[in-house]
Amino acid sequence: MLGFKLHDRLYSIRFQLPSQEDYAFTPGGRRRRSAVDMLKHHEQGCRSRWRAIVLIIKAKLEAVEIGVMTVEEAFATDLVLGRGLTVGQAVRKAVELGKIPAALPLLEEES
């Protein structure tokens, strides 16, 4: 998790790093890796995940800088609500519970 405060609002970018057990076996799943090999691949997987997070944040900040969107729009799904959930988590939960439709119908153009 990566958190920050902006304009008196809390934001939380939540993601999960892989566990060492995710790298216990070779990609084919046939051979168990040694502890050293497992640690090496785990560290590589964690670095890869962090690089992806950095790219996401850089892209959002670039969009804000050139005026494509505001910082609030860029990080809207990461805004922390009163119960500790982010907006994105709350919306996903509402969709799963059927409280809001998963896809809104397309609006027909008026002639």
Buried (B, 14 or more C-beta within 10 A) or exposed (E): EEEEEEEEEBBBBEEEEBEBEEBBEEEEEEEEBEEEBBEEBBEEBBEEBEEEBEEEBEEBEEBBEEEEEEBEEBBBBBBBEEEEBBBBBBBBEEEEEEEEEEEEEEEEEEE
